[in-house]
């Protein structure tokens, strides 16, 4: 499973991207569960965010959803944090 996060917005408006391939990871099942929950809770169109807040595009194996601060679910926040930390 390939998980790609694109973050835009914020005070400086800088875009950041990160991606994780879970296929060879021993914790792939945990990633899969978190990614599935995040996709199910996302929006098909970018939601209206807040001034200087971050907006996210989550793509998992070709399926894309959108979410934004401060209305991220716990699962979305955890997935985004993990991908941004561990992804390249």
Protein Blocks (a to p, Z undefined) as FASTA:
>chain_A
ZZddddeejjnopacdddddfklpcklmmmmmmmmmmmmmmcfbdcdddehiacddddee
hiacddddfkbcfklmmmmmmmmmmmZZ
